Amino acid sequence: MDDIKLPKAVANFIAATNAHDANALAAVFGDDATVRDDGTTYTGEAEIREWIQGHLINPKIVITPTSFAGDRLVASGDGEFPGGPLSFAFVFGIKGDQVTDLAIDPV
């Protein structure tokens, strides 16, 4: 990750995820943010906090970036889930230093 230039919001997302810090991760998202992951859309703070806990914190996800171009991060995700590590594409909408939109798909 050292030689991949990331916007601050994306770097904060990765750092908070890898630290398993739900509060820091929630702070990365704007007030009206939306996350689309695993066929479900999560909107607003309460739903995104639920997604954070269930999809990132509980399975102890660790994200290892492989590339970043435009708004798309490709990364390996590993943790306590079957079949890992897996590759994912994270497509970010960013305003300032916060994530406003995030779509996650397998690669």
Secondary structure, 3 states (H helix, E strand, C coil): CCCCCCCHHHHHHHHHHHCCCHHHHHHHEEEEEEEEECCEEEEHHHHHHHHHHHHHHCCCCEEEEEEEECCEEEEEEECCCCCCCEEEEEEEEEECCEEEEEEEEEC
